[in-house]
Amino acid sequence: MNQGLQTDSLKFQTPSLTNNWIKLDEVESLVFPGGEIHIKVAPSILRMVGLWNYVNIDARLKTAADIIKLCQLVDVIKYHNGGPINLCMPYIPYAQQDRYAGVGASFSLKVFTNMLNTLNLNRVSVYEPHSDVAPALINNCKVRYMDAEVLEFIIRNFNRPVTLVAPDGGGVKRTDRIFNYLSDKTDLIDKSGYVIASKTRDLNTGKLKFLGVSGDIKDKDLLCVDDIIIGGGTFIQLTEGLNKMDAGHNSISLFTAHGIYSNGTDELRKYFKHIGTTDSRSIDAFLGVDVIKI
């Protein structure tokens, strides 16, 4: 009987050496003079690993170097333990590169998942993937979605119903799923429906142009939901477009499953009343983001 991760629970289990977990972030690593990454697992951990019937790895991957460290950690565990290995990897690297985007470009997600699949893991648990492509490419993949964390964010930050916003046509499926979940769970959701933002890209400059939103948003508190924020420019353009429309909304907030914030949050906080994400990646406290634990 497999005793690994239970992905139908509301939360991922809290990693601890007492319940068969190893956190990749806590494994010692160094860089050789030639540039190679190398890990070393402490003997005290290895002694425990040798007694376990299975091993769970918690990997919050932020860089390509973390991928190599993960592969090395799996190798060490297999050497000391013959049982199944389950991976909790909330954030999927290269998830947005889920196709051949043009001449000379790599299908980077497939390159990564091919590497991951060679580890022959018993289960890989991921969180709110960018698209359905990644779960289809990862062997033994289990998906958990962001619906419960959106609910927690709303309860923390709002005292009146909010109207969900899909940031573009590609986000409609996700927003529709979250809307249906929230409608059954709370009265803090505008049950008349959600709105969809539309935009187009200038092929000459590459810049996005906001076109508008479906539905009436006058006097409403809006909550834009999406899988990931990188720099934040697209979301700022959304709010600037709404302001130019003089749509009459009361406020707009933002929640994403994964937060990178490569440009920080100072500019974002000028536009959004509340900003939230999860700890699928390590988030610096100074960013002033409401972080929901998963």
Rosetta blueprint (number, residue, H / E / L):
1 M L
2 N L
3 Q L
4 G L
5 L L
6 Q L
7 T L
8 D L
9 S L
10 L L
11 K L
12 F L
13 Q L
14 T L
15 P L
16 S L
17 L H
18 T H
19 N H
20 N L
21 W E
22 I E
23 K E
24 L H
25 D H
26 E H
27 V L
28 E E
29 S E
30 L E
31 V E
32 F L
33 P L
34 G L
35 G L
36 E L
37 I E
38 H E
39 I E
40 K E
41 V L
42 A L
43 P H
44 S H
45 I H
46 L H
47 R H
48 M H
49 V H
50 G L
51 L L
52 W L
53 N L
54 Y L
55 V E
56 N E
57 I E
58 D E
59 A L
60 R L
61 L L
62 K L
63 T L
64 A H
65 A H
66 D H
67 I H
68 I H
69 K H
70 L H
71 C H
72 Q H
73 L H
74 V H
75 D H
76 V H
77 I H
78 K H
79 Y H
80 H H
81 N L
82 G L
83 G L
84 P L
85 I E
86 N E
87 L E
88 C E
89 M L
90 P L
91 Y L
92 I L
93 P L
94 Y L
95 A L
96 Q L
97 Q L
98 D L
99 R L
100 Y L
101 A L
102 G L
103 V L
104 G L
105 A L
106 S L
107 F L
108 S H
109 L H
110 K H
111 V H
112 F H
113 T H
114 N H
115 M H
116 L H
117 N H
118 T L
119 L L
120 N L
121 L L
122 N L
123 R E
124 V E
125 S E
126 V E
127 Y E
128 E L
129 P L
130 H L
131 S L
132 D L
133 V H
134 A H
135 P H
136 A H
137 L H
138 I L
139 N L
140 N L
141 C E
142 K E
143 V E
144 R E
145 Y L
146 M L
147 D H
148 A H
149 E H
150 V H
151 L H
152 E H
153 F H
154 I H
155 I H
156 R H
157 N H
158 F L
159 N L
160 R L
161 P L
162 V E
163 T E
164 L E
165 V E
166 A E
167 P L
168 D L
169 G H
170 G H
171 G H
172 V H
173 K H
174 R H
175 T H
176 D H
177 R H
178 I H
179 F H
180 N H
181 Y H
182 L H
183 S H
184 D L
185 K L
186 T L
187 D L
188 L L
189 I E
190 D L
191 K L
192 S L
193 G L
194 Y L
195 V E
196 I E
197 A E
198 S E
199 K E
200 T E
201 R E
202 D L
203 L L
204 N L
205 T L
206 G L
207 K L
208 L E
209 K E
210 F E
211 L E
212 G E
213 V E
214 S L
215 G L
216 D L
217 I L
218 K L
219 D L
220 K L
221 D E
222 L E
223 L E
224 C E
225 V E
226 D E
227 D E
228 I E
229 I E
230 I L
231 G L
232 G L
233 G H
234 T H
235 F H
236 I H
237 Q H
238 L H
239 T H
240 E H
241 G H
242 L H
243 N H
244 K H
245 M H
246 D L
247 A L
248 G L
249 H L
250 N L
251 S E
252 I E
253 S E
254 L E
255 F E
256 T E
257 A E
258 H E
259 G E
260 I L
261 Y L
262 S L
263 N L
264 G L
265 T L
266 D L
267 E L
268 L H
269 R H
270 K H
271 Y L
272 F L
273 K L
274 H L
275 I E
276 G E
277 T E
278 T E
279 D L
280 S L
281 R L
282 S L
283 I L
284 D L
285 A H
286 F H
287 L H
288 G L
289 V L
290 D E
291 V E
292 I E
293 K L
294 I L
